[in-house]
């Protein structure tokens, strides 16, 4: 995933997540890191919203932009889904704010 978002735009930074269960009620979070080699810490996660219909593949998003979470430059996006008993966290790709 490589996405460009204009710095004047407020919109969802989206990540597509695929699971082996229906993605609907699980807690989902995104982290935006400035360095690709750095894994997110406990304070890096932002609550995300499930977007679209429930299913085994679904987008999750966090609003970014001047009216929301302000990001600059290129950030490395991670997602985390809290389910029972697993809490998978994965690198998803980059977003560049132009």
N, C-alpha and C positions, 0 to 999 in steps of 0.2 A: 504494500500500500504506500503510495506517495501522493500526497494531496497538497494543493496550494490554496491558501485562503487569503484574500486581500485584508490588510490591516484595518480597513474601515468597516469590515463586515462582521456582524454578530451572527454566528450560525453554529450548528452542531459539528464538532470534530467527531467523525463517525469511524467506528471500527466494526467490521463484520466478524462475528463469532459463530463458530460451528461447534455443536456439542453432540453427545450421544443421548441427551435427554431434551425434552421440550424446554426451551428458554423462555421463561415467563415470570416466575416469582422470585428467582434468585437475585441476590444483590450483585450489582455489576459496578465496577469502578475503572477509571482510566488514570494513568499517570503520564506526565509529559516531562521527559528528561532532556537535559541539555547535552548529555554525553551518551553515545551509543553503548559504551562499555559499562555504564553505571546502572545497576538494577535498582528499582524503586524501593525506598524505605517506607516505614509506616506513615510518615507525614506527607508523602508524595501523592497519595491516592485521592482522587476526586470522585464523588458520587456521580454515577452516570445514569442515564435513562434508557430503558429499552425502547427502541423505535420500530414501528411496523408490527405486523402480526406475530403472535407466538409461533414457534417452530423450532426445529433443530439447527437452523441457521437464521441469525437475526443480527441487526445492527444495534449497537449501543453508542450513545453519544453524550458529550459534555458541551454545553454552550461555551464558545470562546469568542473573544472580540472585545471591543471597547465597552460594551454594555454587559459584559460577563467576565469570564476568566481571561485575562490579558496574557497572550503569549507573544514572543518575538523571535524572529529568525527561524531556524530549523530545530524542531523538537522530535524526540524519539518516543513513540507512543507504546505504552504497555496496557494490557487489560487484565483484570482479575475478576473472577466470578466466584461468589461464595455459595456453595451447595453443600449437601451433607453426604458423605464426610469430606469430600474434596474441596480444595480452594485453588484451582489452577490459575497461574499467572503466566502470561506469554507476551513476548515482544510482537507488536503488530505492524510497525512501519514508521514512516516519517510524515510530518506535517510541516510545511514551510509557510510562514506568515510573511506576505510580501507588502 
